[in-house]
């Protein structure tokens, strides 16, 4: 039950859903790509990504000094992700630094 609560809380915010949709549509993103694409500050993008990571929805891997985020275990929310893949989002601003 606790796992469901964590996932539900992580998905209960419009901007976090946009971050998740961005990851769902682009596979791997860094914090600066999320920030630049969605027009939010990097600290706020980091906060949203941490909340999604803590819920087990996204995972992080290190590539040199960069943290790259991708989908984690999506078993609980796969039908939900199918809908996110259809959302209209701005094109991803690819990070020139990572």
Buried (B, 14 or more C-beta within 10 A) or exposed (E): EEEEEBBEEBBEBEBBBBBBBBBBBBEEBBBBBBBBBBEBEEEBBBBBBBBBBEBBBBEBEEEEEBBBBBBBEBEBBEEBBEEBEEEEBEEBBBBEEB
